[in-house]
Amino acid sequence: MRLHYFADYEGYEGGRPILWGQVTHSIEAENEERLDPAEVVSALRQRAAEAHGIEPRQVRLCQVARL
C-alpha cells in the first residue's frame, strides 16, 4: 500500500521564521498499523530542509495530512 502525506512548514533561523512552504512524501507500507509516525515526520522535515539548504532541526511542521 502506498501512503501519501502533505505538510505545511516553516523554516527558522535564530528563533525567527525565515521561510515557509509545503512538502509531500510517499511511503510504501505493507502494514499501515506498523508505520512509525516519527519516521514520517522525520522524512517530511528532511525533504523540506533539502529544498531550502537548511538543517532538518530548523524546520517546524505546522500541519501534516495523510492524503
PDBQT receptor file of N, H, CA, C and O in Angstrom, charges set to zero:
ATOM      1  N   MET A   1       0.843  -1.170   0.000  1.00  0.00    +0.000 N 
ATOM      2  CA  MET A   1       0.000   0.000   0.000  1.00  0.00    +0.000 C 
ATOM      3  C   MET A   1       0.898   1.246   0.000  1.00  0.00    +0.000 C 
ATOM      4  O   MET A   1       1.862   1.335   0.759  1.00  0.00    +0.000 OA
ATOM      5  N   ARG A   2       0.566   2.172  -0.843  1.00  0.00    +0.000 N 
ATOM      6  H   ARG A   2      -0.218   2.100  -1.460  1.00  0.00    +0.000 HD
ATOM      7  CA  ARG A   2       1.332   3.422  -0.915  1.00  0.00    +0.000 C 
ATOM      8  C   ARG A   2       0.568   4.502  -0.147  1.00  0.00    +0.000 C 
ATOM      9  O   ARG A   2      -0.605   4.761  -0.415  1.00  0.00    +0.000 OA
ATOM     10  N   LEU A   3       1.255   5.127   0.813  1.00  0.00    +0.000 N 
ATOM     11  H   LEU A   3       2.208   4.917   1.031  1.00  0.00    +0.000 HD
ATOM     12  CA  LEU A   3       0.660   6.187   1.624  1.00  0.00    +0.000 C 
ATOM     13  C   LEU A   3       1.278   7.523   1.244  1.00  0.00    +0.000 C 
ATOM     14  O   LEU A   3       2.486   7.618   1.023  1.00  0.00    +0.000 OA
ATOM     15  N   HIS A   4       0.447   8.550   1.170  1.00  0.00    +0.000 N 
ATOM     16  H   HIS A   4      -0.534   8.472   1.349  1.00  0.00    +0.000 HD
ATOM     17  CA  HIS A   4       0.899   9.875   0.752  1.00  0.00    +0.000 C 
ATOM     18  C   HIS A   4       0.607  10.889   1.857  1.00  0.00    +0.000 C 
ATOM     19  O   HIS A   4      -0.453  10.867   2.481  1.00  0.00    +0.000 OA
ATOM     20  N   TYR A   5       1.579  11.781   2.082  1.00  0.00    +0.000 N 
ATOM     21  H   TYR A   5       2.440  11.799   1.574  1.00  0.00    +0.000 HD
ATOM     22  CA  TYR A   5       1.465  12.797   3.133  1.00  0.00    +0.000 C 
ATOM     23  C   TYR A   5       1.767  14.179   2.567  1.00  0.00    +0.000 C 
ATOM     24  O   TYR A   5       2.551  14.325   1.630  1.00  0.00    +0.000 OA
ATOM     25  N   PHE A   6       1.134  15.183   3.151  1.00  0.00    +0.000 N 
ATOM     26  H   PHE A   6       0.497  15.064   3.913  1.00  0.00    +0.000 HD
ATOM     27  CA  PHE A   6       1.318  16.583   2.780  1.00  0.00    +0.000 C 
ATOM     28  C   PHE A   6       1.536  17.368   4.066  1.00  0.00    +0.000 C 
ATOM     29  O   PHE A   6       0.878  17.104   5.073  1.00  0.00    +0.000 OA
ATOM     30  N   ALA A   7       2.458  18.334   4.040  1.00  0.00    +0.000 N 
ATOM     31  H   ALA A   7       2.993  18.547   3.222  1.00  0.00    +0.000 HD
ATOM     32  CA  ALA A   7       2.698  19.145   5.241  1.00  0.00    +0.000 C 
ATOM     33  C   ALA A   7       2.967  20.595   4.877  1.00  0.00    +0.000 C 
ATOM     34  O   ALA A   7       3.611  20.889   3.870  1.00  0.00    +0.000 OA
ATOM     35  N   ASP A   8       2.466  21.493   5.710  1.00  0.00    +0.000 N 
ATOM     36  H   ASP A   8       1.944  21.254   6.529  1.00  0.00    +0.000 HD
ATOM     37  CA  ASP A   8       2.856  22.904   5.686  1.00  0.00    +0.000 C 
ATOM     38  C   ASP A   8       3.992  23.034   6.683  1.00  0.00    +0.000 C 
ATOM     39  O   ASP A   8       3.982  22.380   7.727  1.00  0.00    +0.000 OA
ATOM     40  N   TYR A   9       4.971  23.874   6.370  1.00  0.00    +0.000 N 
ATOM     41  H   TYR A   9       4.978  24.405   5.523  1.00  0.00    +0.000 HD
ATOM     42  CA  TYR A   9       6.094  24.028   7.295  1.00  0.00    +0.000 C 
ATOM     43  C   TYR A   9       6.626  25.447   7.300  1.00  0.00    +0.000 C 
ATOM     44  O   TYR A   9       6.345  26.247   6.408  1.00  0.00    +0.000 OA
ATOM     45  N   GLU A  10       7.410  25.736   8.343  1.00  0.00    +0.000 N 
ATOM     46  H   GLU A  10       7.638  25.086   9.068  1.00  0.00    +0.000 HD
ATOM     47  CA  GLU A  10       8.149  26.996   8.461  1.00  0.00    +0.000 C 
ATOM     48  C   GLU A  10       9.605  26.645   8.724  1.00  0.00    +0.000 C 
ATOM     49  O   GLU A  10       9.906  25.664   9.404  1.00  0.00    +0.000 OA
ATOM     50  N   GLY A  11      10.502  27.453   8.181  1.00  0.00    +0.000 N 
ATOM     51  H   GLY A  11      10.258  28.250   7.629  1.00  0.00    +0.000 HD
ATOM     52  CA  GLY A  11      11.924  27.294   8.452  1.00  0.00    +0.000 C 
ATOM     53  C   GLY A  11      12.378  28.414   9.368  1.00  0.00    +0.000 C 
ATOM     54  O   GLY A  11      12.012  29.573   9.170  1.00  0.00    +0.000 OA
ATOM     55  N   TYR A  12      13.176  28.071  10.374  1.00  0.00    +0.000 N 
ATOM     56  H   TYR A  12      13.473  27.130  10.535  1.00  0.00    +0.000 HD
ATOM     57  CA  TYR A  12      13.615  29.039  11.382  1.00  0.00    +0.000 C 
ATOM     58  C   TYR A  12      15.124  29.187  11.388  1.00  0.00    +0.000 C 
ATOM     59  O   TYR A  12      15.865  28.234  11.147  1.00  0.00    +0.000 OA
ATOM     60  N   GLU A  13      15.559  30.406  11.668  1.00  0.00    +0.000 N 
ATOM     61  H   GLU A  13      14.957  31.180  11.864  1.00  0.00    +0.000 HD
ATOM     62  CA  GLU A  13      16.976  30.698  11.876  1.00  0.00    +0.000 C 
ATOM     63  C   GLU A  13      17.061  31.715  13.006  1.00  0.00    +0.000 C 
ATOM     64  O   GLU A  13      16.424  32.767  12.950  1.00  0.00    +0.000 OA
ATOM     65  N   GLY A  14      17.839  31.405  14.020  1.00  0.00    +0.000 N 
ATOM     66  H   GLY A  14      18.357  30.551  14.065  1.00  0.00    +0.000 HD
ATOM     67  CA  GLY A  14      17.956  32.312  15.159  1.00  0.00    +0.000 C 
ATOM     68  C   GLY A  14      16.648  32.525  15.886  1.00  0.00    +0.000 C 
ATOM     69  O   GLY A  14      16.430  33.584  16.475  1.00  0.00    +0.000 OA
ATOM     70  N   GLY A  15      15.769  31.526  15.853  1.00  0.00    +0.000 N 
ATOM     71  H   GLY A  15      15.947  30.666  15.375  1.00  0.00    +0.000 HD
ATOM     72  CA  GLY A  15      14.490  31.630  16.547  1.00  0.00    +0.000 C 
ATOM     73  C   GLY A  15      13.419  32.403  15.801  1.00  0.00    +0.000 C 
ATOM     74  O   GLY A  15      12.317  32.595  16.316  1.00  0.00    +0.000 OA
ATOM     75  N   ARG A  16      13.735  32.848  14.590  1.00  0.00    +0.000 N 
ATOM     76  H   ARG A  16      14.630  32.692  14.172  1.00  0.00    +0.000 HD
ATOM     77  CA  ARG A  16      12.760  33.617  13.798  1.00  0.00    +0.000 C 
ATOM     78  C   ARG A  16      12.422  32.876  12.507  1.00  0.00    +0.000 C 
ATOM     79  O   ARG A  16      13.294  32.259  11.895  1.00  0.00    +0.000 OA
ATOM     80  N   PRO A  17      11.156  32.936  12.095  1.00  0.00    +0.000 N 
ATOM     81  CA  PRO A  17      10.790  32.285  10.836  1.00  0.00    +0.000 C 
ATOM     82  C   PRO A  17      11.420  33.022   9.655  1.00  0.00    +0.000 C 
ATOM     83  O   PRO A  17      11.353  34.248   9.567  1.00  0.00    +0.000 OA
ATOM     84  N   ILE A  18      12.027  32.265   8.756  1.00  0.00    +0.000 N 
ATOM     85  H   ILE A  18      12.081  31.269   8.826  1.00  0.00    +0.000 HD
ATOM     86  CA  ILE A  18      12.666  32.869   7.584  1.00  0.00    +0.000 C 
ATOM     87  C   ILE A  18      12.041  32.405   6.274  1.00  0.00    +0.000 C 
ATOM     88  O   ILE A  18      12.273  33.007   5.225  1.00  0.00    +0.000 OA
ATOM     89  N   LEU A  19      11.247  31.334   6.332  1.00  0.00    +0.000 N 
ATOM     90  H   LEU A  19      11.058  30.845   7.183  1.00  0.00    +0.000 HD
ATOM     91  CA  LEU A  19      10.613  30.834   5.114  1.00  0.00    +0.000 C 
ATOM     92  C   LEU A  19       9.458  29.925   5.484  1.00  0.00    +0.000 C 
ATOM     93  O   LEU A  19       9.316  29.516   6.636  1.00  0.00    +0.000 OA
ATOM     94  N   TRP A  20       8.636  29.614   4.496  1.00  0.00    +0.000 N 
ATOM     95  H   TRP A  20       8.752  29.946   3.560  1.00  0.00    +0.000 HD
ATOM     96  CA  TRP A  20       7.535  28.691   4.692  1.00  0.00    +0.000 C 
ATOM     97  C   TRP A  20       7.275  27.999   3.371  1.00  0.00    +0.000 C 
ATOM     98  O   TRP A  20       7.717  28.459   2.318  1.00  0.00    +0.000 OA
ATOM     99  N   GLY A  21       6.566  26.905   3.431  1.00  0.00    +0.000 N 
ATOM    100  H   GLY A  21       6.207  26.531   4.287  1.00  0.00    +0.000 HD
ATOM    101  CA  GLY A  21       6.263  26.173   2.211  1.00  0.00    +0.000 C 
ATOM    102  C   GLY A  21       5.443  24.928   2.488  1.00  0.00    +0.000 C 
ATOM    103  O   GLY A  21       4.936  24.719   3.589  1.00  0.00    +0.000 OA
ATOM    104  N   GLN A  22       5.330  24.111   1.456  1.00  0.00    +0.000 N 
ATOM    105  H   GLN A  22       5.742  24.281   0.561  1.00  0.00    +0.000 HD
ATOM    106  CA  GLN A  22       4.614  22.849   1.546  1.00  0.00    +0.000 C 
ATOM    107  C   GLN A  22       5.517  21.747   0.996  1.00  0.00    +0.000 C 
ATOM    108  O   GLN A  22       6.368  21.989   0.140  1.00  0.00    +0.000 OA
ATOM    109  N   VAL A  23       5.312  20.542   1.504  1.00  0.00    +0.000 N 
ATOM    110  H   VAL A  23       4.621  20.346   2.199  1.00  0.00    +0.000 HD
ATOM    111  CA  VAL A  23       6.116  19.403   1.080  1.00  0.00    +0.000 C 
ATOM    112  C   VAL A  23       5.232  18.159   1.060  1.00  0.00    +0.000 C 
ATOM    113  O   VAL A  23       4.280  18.050   1.833  1.00  0.00    +0.000 OA
ATOM    114  N   THR A  24       5.555  17.226   0.169  1.00  0.00    +0.000 N 
ATOM    115  H   THR A  24       6.328  17.315  -0.459  1.00  0.00    +0.000 HD
ATOM    116  CA  THR A  24       4.845  15.951   0.108  1.00  0.00    +0.000 C 
ATOM    117  C   THR A  24       5.841  14.812   0.283  1.00  0.00    +0.000 C 
ATOM    118  O   THR A  24       7.041  14.973   0.060  1.00  0.00    +0.000 OA
ATOM    119  N   HIS A  25       5.320  13.663   0.684  1.00  0.00    +0.000 N 
ATOM    120  H   HIS A  25       4.345  13.532   0.865  1.00  0.00    +0.000 HD
ATOM    121  CA  HIS A  25       6.159  12.473   0.843  1.00  0.00    +0.000 C 
ATOM    122  C   HIS A  25       5.273  11.246   0.683  1.00  0.00    +0.000 C 
ATOM    123  O   HIS A  25       4.148  11.214   1.184  1.00  0.00    +0.000 OA
ATOM    124  N   SER A  26       5.781  10.241  -0.014  1.00  0.00    +0.000 N 
ATOM    125  H   SER A  26       6.694  10.267  -0.421  1.00  0.00    +0.000 HD
ATOM    126  CA  SER A  26       5.057   8.981  -0.192  1.00  0.00    +0.000 C 
ATOM    127  C   SER A  26       5.881   7.844   0.389  1.00  0.00    +0.000 C 
ATOM    128  O   SER A  26       7.109   7.845   0.306  1.00  0.00    +0.000 OA
ATOM    129  N   ILE A  27       5.197   6.880   0.972  1.00  0.00    +0.000 N 
ATOM    130  H   ILE A  27       4.199   6.879   1.039  1.00  0.00    +0.000 HD
ATOM    131  CA  ILE A  27       5.845   5.737   1.610  1.00  0.00    +0.000 C 
ATOM    132  C   ILE A  27       5.141   4.461   1.161  1.00  0.00    +0.000 C 
ATOM    133  O   ILE A  27       3.914   4.407   1.086  1.00  0.00    +0.000 OA
ATOM    134  N   GLU A  28       5.921   3.455   0.870  1.00  0.00    +0.000 N 
ATOM    135  H   GLU A  28       6.919   3.498   0.931  1.00  0.00    +0.000 HD
ATOM    136  CA  GLU A  28       5.381   2.126   0.587  1.00  0.00    +0.000 C 
ATOM    137  C   GLU A  28       5.309   1.380   1.917  1.00  0.00    +0.000 C 
ATOM    138  O   GLU A  28       6.338   1.142   2.549  1.00  0.00    +0.000 OA
ATOM    139  N   ALA A  29       4.108   1.013   2.344  1.00  0.00    +0.000 N 
ATOM    140  H   ALA A  29       3.272   1.207   1.830  1.00  0.00    +0.000 HD
ATOM    141  CA  ALA A  29       3.933   0.349   3.640  1.00  0.00    +0.000 C 
ATOM    142  C   ALA A  29       3.133  -0.937   3.461  1.00  0.00    +0.000 C 
ATOM    143  O   ALA A  29       2.049  -0.932   2.878  1.00  0.00    +0.000 OA
ATOM    144  N   GLU A  30       3.679  -2.026   3.965  1.00  0.00    +0.000 N 
ATOM    145  H   GLU A  30       4.559  -2.030   4.439  1.00  0.00    +0.000 HD
ATOM    146  CA  GLU A  30       2.969  -3.303   3.894  1.00  0.00    +0.000 C 
ATOM    147  C   GLU A  30       1.804  -3.332   4.871  1.00  0.00    +0.000 C 
ATOM    148  O   GLU A  30       0.721  -3.826   4.557  1.00  0.00    +0.000 OA
ATOM    149  N   ASN A  31       2.048  -2.793   6.062  1.00  0.00    +0.000 N 
ATOM    150  H   ASN A  31       2.928  -2.392   6.317  1.00  0.00    +0.000 HD
ATOM    151  CA  ASN A  31       1.026  -2.792   7.103  1.00  0.00    +0.000 C 
ATOM    152  C   ASN A  31       0.950  -1.387   7.689  1.00  0.00    +0.000 C 
ATOM    153  O   ASN A  31       1.871  -0.938   8.372  1.00  0.00    +0.000 OA
ATOM    154  N   GLU A  32      -0.124  -0.720   7.425  1.00  0.00    +0.000 N 
ATOM    155  H   GLU A  32      -0.872  -1.085   6.870  1.00  0.00    +0.000 HD
ATOM    156  CA  GLU A  32      -0.306   0.670   7.866  1.00  0.00    +0.000 C 
ATOM    157  C   GLU A  32      -0.186   0.820   9.382  1.00  0.00    +0.000 C 
ATOM    158  O   GLU A  32       0.289   1.851   9.860  1.00  0.00    +0.000 OA
ATOM    159  N   GLU A  33      -0.601  -0.173  10.132  1.00  0.00    +0.000 N 
ATOM    160  H   GLU A  33      -0.987  -1.010   9.744  1.00  0.00    +0.000 HD
ATOM    161  CA  GLU A  33      -0.568  -0.097  11.592  1.00  0.00    +0.000 C 
ATOM    162  C   GLU A  33       0.851  -0.146  12.146  1.00  0.00    +0.000 C 
ATOM    163  O   GLU A  33       1.079   0.278  13.279  1.00  0.00    +0.000 OA
ATOM    164  N   ARG A  34       1.808  -0.654  11.374  1.00  0.00    +0.000 N 
ATOM    165  H   ARG A  34       1.623  -0.999  10.454  1.00  0.00    +0.000 HD
ATOM    166  CA  ARG A  34       3.189  -0.760  11.843  1.00  0.00    +0.000 C 
ATOM    167  C   ARG A  34       4.027   0.445  11.429  1.00  0.00    +0.000 C 
ATOM    168  O   ARG A  34       5.221   0.497  11.727  1.00  0.00    +0.000 OA
ATOM    169  N   LEU A  35       3.427   1.397  10.758  1.00  0.00    +0.000 N 
ATOM    170  H   LEU A  35       2.458   1.355  10.516  1.00  0.00    +0.000 HD
ATOM    171  CA  LEU A  35       4.138   2.587  10.312  1.00  0.00    +0.000 C 
ATOM    172  C   LEU A  35       4.457   3.486  11.507  1.00  0.00    +0.000 C 
ATOM    173  O   LEU A  35       3.578   3.790  12.314  1.00  0.00    +0.000 OA
ATOM    174  N   ASP A  36       5.701   3.903  11.613  1.00  0.00    +0.000 N 
ATOM    175  H   ASP A  36       6.414   3.656  10.958  1.00  0.00    +0.000 HD
ATOM    176  CA  ASP A  36       6.140   4.761  12.721  1.00  0.00    +0.000 C 
ATOM    177  C   ASP A  36       5.894   6.228  12.356  1.00  0.00    +0.000 C 
ATOM    178  O   ASP A  36       6.514   6.727  11.417  1.00  0.00    +0.000 OA
ATOM    179  N   PRO A  37       5.015   6.929  13.063  1.00  0.00    +0.000 N 
ATOM    180  CA  PRO A  37       4.741   8.339  12.758  1.00  0.00    +0.000 C 
ATOM    181  C   PRO A  37       5.993   9.210  12.825  1.00  0.00    +0.000 C 
ATOM    182  O   PRO A  37       6.106  10.183  12.079  1.00  0.00    +0.000 OA
ATOM    183  N   ALA A  38       6.929   8.875  13.705  1.00  0.00    +0.000 N 
ATOM    184  H   ALA A  38       6.837   8.085  14.311  1.00  0.00    +0.000 HD
ATOM    185  CA  ALA A  38       8.168   9.657  13.816  1.00  0.00    +0.000 C 
ATOM    186  C   ALA A  38       8.979   9.589  12.525  1.00  0.00    +0.000 C 
ATOM    187  O   ALA A  38       9.645  10.559  12.164  1.00  0.00    +0.000 OA
ATOM    188  N   GLU A  39       8.930   8.455  11.825  1.00  0.00    +0.000 N 
ATOM    189  H   GLU A  39       8.389   7.666  12.118  1.00  0.00    +0.000 HD
ATOM    190  CA  GLU A  39       9.633   8.328  10.547  1.00  0.00    +0.000 C 
ATOM    191  C   GLU A  39       9.012   9.236   9.489  1.00  0.00    +0.000 C 
ATOM    192  O   GLU A  39       9.724   9.831   8.680  1.00  0.00    +0.000 OA
ATOM    193  N   VAL A  40       7.698   9.339   9.498  1.00  0.00    +0.000 N 
ATOM    194  H   VAL A  40       7.120   8.856  10.155  1.00  0.00    +0.000 HD
ATOM    195  CA  VAL A  40       7.008  10.217   8.548  1.00  0.00    +0.000 C 
ATOM    196  C   VAL A  40       7.393  11.670   8.815  1.00  0.00    +0.000 C 
ATOM    197  O   VAL A  40       7.724  12.403   7.883  1.00  0.00    +0.000 OA
ATOM    198  N   VAL A  41       7.353  12.085  10.066  1.00  0.00    +0.000 N 
ATOM    199  H   VAL A  41       7.084  11.489  10.823  1.00  0.00    +0.000 HD
ATOM    200  CA  VAL A  41       7.715  13.456  10.436  1.00  0.00    +0.000 C 
ATOM    201  C   VAL A  41       9.164  13.740  10.055  1.00  0.00    +0.000 C 
ATOM    202  O   VAL A  41       9.465  14.796   9.499  1.00  0.00    +0.000 OA
ATOM    203  N   SER A  42      10.050  12.816  10.348  1.00  0.00    +0.000 N 
ATOM    204  H   SER A  42       9.806  11.958  10.800  1.00  0.00    +0.000 HD
ATOM    205  CA  SER A  42      11.466  12.988  10.021  1.00  0.00    +0.000 C 
ATOM    206  C   SER A  42      11.675  13.128   8.515  1.00  0.00    +0.000 C 
ATOM    207  O   SER A  42      12.441  13.983   8.071  1.00  0.00    +0.000 OA
ATOM    208  N   ALA A  43      11.004  12.298   7.734  1.00  0.00    +0.000 N 
ATOM    209  H   ALA A  43      10.382  11.603   8.095  1.00  0.00    +0.000 HD
ATOM    210  CA  ALA A  43      11.142  12.356   6.276  1.00  0.00    +0.000 C 
ATOM    211  C   ALA A  43      10.613  13.679   5.725  1.00  0.00    +0.000 C 
ATOM    212  O   ALA A  43      11.232  14.265   4.836  1.00  0.00    +0.000 OA
ATOM    213  N   LEU A  44       9.488  14.155   6.235  1.00  0.00    +0.000 N 
ATOM    214  H   LEU A  44       8.985  13.680   6.956  1.00  0.00    +0.000 HD
ATOM    215  CA  LEU A  44       8.934  15.432   5.775  1.00  0.00    +0.000 C 
ATOM    216  C   LEU A  44       9.874  16.591   6.113  1.00  0.00    +0.000 C 
ATOM    217  O   LEU A  44      10.104  17.467   5.280  1.00  0.00    +0.000 OA
ATOM    218  N   ARG A  45      10.414  16.597   7.325  1.00  0.00    +0.000 N 
ATOM    219  H   ARG A  45      10.227  15.885   8.003  1.00  0.00    +0.000 HD
ATOM    220  CA  ARG A  45      11.350  17.657   7.730  1.00  0.00    +0.000 C 
ATOM    221  C   ARG A  45      12.619  17.615   6.874  1.00  0.00    +0.000 C 
ATOM    222  O   ARG A  45      13.139  18.659   6.482  1.00  0.00    +0.000 OA
ATOM    223  N   GLN A  46      13.113  16.414   6.588  1.00  0.00    +0.000 N 
ATOM    224  H   GLN A  46      12.690  15.566   6.906  1.00  0.00    +0.000 HD
ATOM    225  CA  GLN A  46      14.317  16.263   5.769  1.00  0.00    +0.000 C 
ATOM    226  C   GLN A  46      14.084  16.813   4.364  1.00  0.00    +0.000 C 
ATOM    227  O   GLN A  46      14.919  17.551   3.840  1.00  0.00    +0.000 OA
ATOM    228  N   ARG A  47      12.965  16.463   3.759  1.00  0.00    +0.000 N 
ATOM    229  H   ARG A  47      12.287  15.864   4.184  1.00  0.00    +0.000 HD
ATOM    230  CA  ARG A  47      12.659  16.936   2.396  1.00  0.00    +0.000 C 
ATOM    231  C   ARG A  47      12.516  18.461   2.357  1.00  0.00    +0.000 C 
ATOM    232  O   ARG A  47      12.998  19.109   1.428  1.00  0.00    +0.000 OA
ATOM    233  N   ALA A  48      11.859  19.024   3.360  1.00  0.00    +0.000 N 
ATOM    234  H   ALA A  48      11.467  18.498   4.115  1.00  0.00    +0.000 HD
ATOM    235  CA  ALA A  48      11.702  20.481   3.418  1.00  0.00    +0.000 C 
ATOM    236  C   ALA A  48      13.057  21.157   3.591  1.00  0.00    +0.000 C 
ATOM    237  O   ALA A  48      13.334  22.168   2.945  1.00  0.00    +0.000 OA
ATOM    238  N   ALA A  49      13.890  20.612   4.445  1.00  0.00    +0.000 N 
ATOM    239  H   ALA A  49      13.665  19.791   4.969  1.00  0.00    +0.000 HD
ATOM    240  CA  ALA A  49      15.221  21.188   4.684  1.00  0.00    +0.000 C 
ATOM    241  C   ALA A  49      16.075  21.137   3.424  1.00  0.00    +0.000 C 
ATOM    242  O   ALA A  49      16.750  22.112   3.093  1.00  0.00    +0.000 OA
ATOM    243  N   GLU A  50      16.052  20.019   2.725  1.00  0.00    +0.000 N 
ATOM    244  H   GLU A  50      15.503  19.227   2.994  1.00  0.00    +0.000 HD
ATOM    245  CA  GLU A  50      16.833  19.877   1.492  1.00  0.00    +0.000 C 
ATOM    246  C   GLU A  50      16.397  20.883   0.432  1.00  0.00    +0.000 C 
ATOM    247  O   GLU A  50      17.220  21.367  -0.344  1.00  0.00    +0.000 OA
ATOM    248  N   ALA A  51      15.115  21.194   0.399  1.00  0.00    +0.000 N 
ATOM    249  H   ALA A  51      14.446  20.801   1.030  1.00  0.00    +0.000 HD
ATOM    250  CA  ALA A  51      14.598  22.136  -0.599  1.00  0.00    +0.000 C 
ATOM    251  C   ALA A  51      15.131  23.551  -0.395  1.00  0.00    +0.000 C 
ATOM    252  O   ALA A  51      15.153  24.349  -1.332  1.00  0.00    +0.000 OA
ATOM    253  N   HIS A  52      15.566  23.867   0.840  1.00  0.00    +0.000 N 
ATOM    254  H   HIS A  52      15.549  23.219   1.601  1.00  0.00    +0.000 HD
ATOM    255  CA  HIS A  52      15.998  25.232   1.145  1.00  0.00    +0.000 C 
ATOM    256  C   HIS A  52      17.431  25.331   1.645  1.00  0.00    +0.000 C 
ATOM    257  O   HIS A  52      17.893  26.422   1.979  1.00  0.00    +0.000 OA
ATOM    258  N   GLY A  53      18.139  24.214   1.701  1.00  0.00    +0.000 N 
ATOM    259  H   GLY A  53      17.764  23.328   1.429  1.00  0.00    +0.000 HD
ATOM    260  CA  GLY A  53      19.525  24.246   2.146  1.00  0.00    +0.000 C 
ATOM    261  C   GLY A  53      19.696  24.556   3.622  1.00  0.00    +0.000 C 
ATOM    262  O   GLY A  53      20.665  25.201   4.019  1.00  0.00    +0.000 OA
ATOM    263  N   ILE A  54      18.750  24.093   4.436  1.00  0.00    +0.000 N 
ATOM    264  H   ILE A  54      17.962  23.569   4.113  1.00  0.00    +0.000 HD
ATOM    265  CA  ILE A  54      18.845  24.284   5.886  1.00  0.00    +0.000 C 
ATOM    266  C   ILE A  54      18.866  22.911   6.557  1.00  0.00    +0.000 C 
ATOM    267  O   ILE A  54      18.708  21.887   5.891  1.00  0.00    +0.000 OA
ATOM    268  N   GLU A  55      19.060  22.894   7.859  1.00  0.00    +0.000 N 
ATOM    269  H   GLU A  55      19.189  23.725   8.399  1.00  0.00    +0.000 HD
ATOM    270  CA  GLU A  55      19.073  21.646   8.620  1.00  0.00    +0.000 C 
ATOM    271  C   GLU A  55      17.644  21.233   8.982  1.00  0.00    +0.000 C 
ATOM    272  O   GLU A  55      16.797  22.096   9.214  1.00  0.00    +0.000 OA
ATOM    273  N   PRO A  56      17.364  19.926   9.033  1.00  0.00    +0.000 N 
ATOM    274  CA  PRO A  56      16.016  19.478   9.411  1.00  0.00    +0.000 C 
ATOM    275  C   PRO A  56      15.561  20.018  10.768  1.00  0.00    +0.000 C 
ATOM    276  O   PRO A  56      14.366  20.235  10.973  1.00  0.00    +0.000 OA
ATOM    277  N   ARG A  57      16.492  20.238  11.691  1.00  0.00    +0.000 N 
ATOM    278  H   ARG A  57      17.462  20.062  11.524  1.00  0.00    +0.000 HD
ATOM    279  CA  ARG A  57      16.120  20.764  13.018  1.00  0.00    +0.000 C 
ATOM    280  C   ARG A  57      15.578  22.188  12.930  1.00  0.00    +0.000 C 
ATOM    281  O   ARG A  57      14.962  22.669  13.881  1.00  0.00    +0.000 OA
ATOM    282  N   GLN A  58      15.800  22.873  11.797  1.00  0.00    +0.000 N 
ATOM    283  H   GLN A  58      16.301  22.481  11.025  1.00  0.00    +0.000 HD
ATOM    284  CA  GLN A  58      15.307  24.235  11.609  1.00  0.00    +0.000 C 
ATOM    285  C   GLN A  58      13.895  24.263  11.027  1.00  0.00    +0.000 C 
ATOM    286  O   GLN A  58      13.313  25.335  10.859  1.00  0.00    +0.000 OA
ATOM    287  N   VAL A  59      13.345  23.093  10.721  1.00  0.00    +0.000 N 
ATOM    288  H   VAL A  59      13.818  22.222  10.857  1.00  0.00    +0.000 HD
ATOM    289  CA  VAL A  59      12.023  23.003  10.098  1.00  0.00    +0.000 C 
ATOM    290  C   VAL A  59      10.974  22.657  11.145  1.00  0.00    +0.000 C 
ATOM    291  O   VAL A  59      11.116  21.688  11.891  1.00  0.00    +0.000 OA
ATOM    292  N   ARG A  60       9.927  23.459  11.186  1.00  0.00    +0.000 N 
ATOM    293  H   ARG A  60       9.812  24.245  10.580  1.00  0.00    +0.000 HD
ATOM    294  CA  ARG A  60       8.785  23.183  12.060  1.00  0.00    +0.000 C 
ATOM    295  C   ARG A  60       7.590  22.842  11.183  1.00  0.00    +0.000 C 
ATOM    296  O   ARG A  60       7.156  23.658  10.369  1.00  0.00    +0.000 OA
ATOM    297  N   LEU A  61       7.061  21.639  11.350  1.00  0.00    +0.000 N 
ATOM    298  H   LEU A  61       7.413  20.977  12.011  1.00  0.00    +0.000 HD
ATOM    299  CA  LEU A  61       5.866  21.249  10.611  1.00  0.00    +0.000 C 
ATOM    300  C   LEU A  61       4.655  21.862  11.301  1.00  0.00    +0.000 C 
ATOM    301  O   LEU A  61       4.455  21.676  12.501  1.00  0.00    +0.000 OA
ATOM    302  N   CYS A  62       3.858  22.584  10.547  1.00  0.00    +0.000 N 
ATOM    303  H   CYS A  62       4.021  22.736   9.572  1.00  0.00    +0.000 HD
ATOM    304  CA  CYS A  62       2.681  23.252  11.118  1.00  0.00    +0.000 C 
ATOM    305  C   CYS A  62       1.445  22.367  11.031  1.00  0.00    +0.000 C 
ATOM    306  O   CYS A  62       0.569  22.410  11.896  1.00  0.00    +0.000 OA
ATOM    307  N   GLN A  63       1.390  21.566   9.974  1.00  0.00    +0.000 N 
ATOM    308  H   GLN A  63       2.101  21.532   9.272  1.00  0.00    +0.000 HD
ATOM    309  CA  GLN A  63       0.234  20.703   9.758  1.00  0.00    +0.000 C 
ATOM    310  C   GLN A  63       0.673  19.538   8.895  1.00  0.00    +0.000 C 
ATOM    311  O   GLN A  63       1.391  19.730   7.913  1.00  0.00    +0.000 OA
ATOM    312  N   VAL A  64       0.255  18.342   9.244  1.00  0.00    +0.000 N 
ATOM    313  H   VAL A  64      -0.328  18.186  10.041  1.00  0.00    +0.000 HD
ATOM    314  CA  VAL A  64       0.539  17.150   8.442  1.00  0.00    +0.000 C 
ATOM    315  C   VAL A  64      -0.787  16.471   8.142  1.00  0.00    +0.000 C 
ATOM    316  O   VAL A  64      -1.608  16.267   9.036  1.00  0.00    +0.000 OA
ATOM    317  N   ALA A  65      -0.989  16.122   6.875  1.00  0.00    +0.000 N 
ATOM    318  H   ALA A  65      -0.322  16.288   6.149  1.00  0.00    +0.000 HD
ATOM    319  CA  ALA A  65      -2.218  15.438   6.473  1.00  0.00    +0.000 C 
ATOM    320  C   ALA A  65      -1.870  14.215   5.642  1.00  0.00    +0.000 C 
ATOM    321  O   ALA A  65      -0.956  14.239   4.818  1.00  0.00    +0.000 OA
ATOM    322  N   ARG A  66      -2.612  13.157   5.875  1.00  0.00    +0.000 N 
ATOM    323  H   ARG A  66      -3.354  13.137   6.544  1.00  0.00    +0.000 HD
ATOM    324  CA  ARG A  66      -2.459  11.982   5.023  1.00  0.00    +0.000 C 
ATOM    325  C   ARG A  66      -3.484  12.093   3.910  1.00  0.00    +0.000 C 
ATOM    326  O   ARG A  66      -4.665  12.329   4.163  1.00  0.00    +0.000 OA
ATOM    327  N   LEU A  67      -3.036  11.926   2.698  1.00  0.00    +0.000 N 
ATOM    328  H   LEU A  67      -2.076  11.734   2.493  1.00  0.00    +0.000 HD
ATOM    329  CA  LEU A  67      -3.925  12.074   1.545  1.00  0.00    +0.000 C 
ATOM    330  C   LEU A  67      -4.512  10.736   1.133  1.00  0.00    +0.000 C 
ATOM    331  O   LEU A  67      -5.286  10.669   0.178  1.00  0.00    +0.000 OA
TER     332      LEU A  67
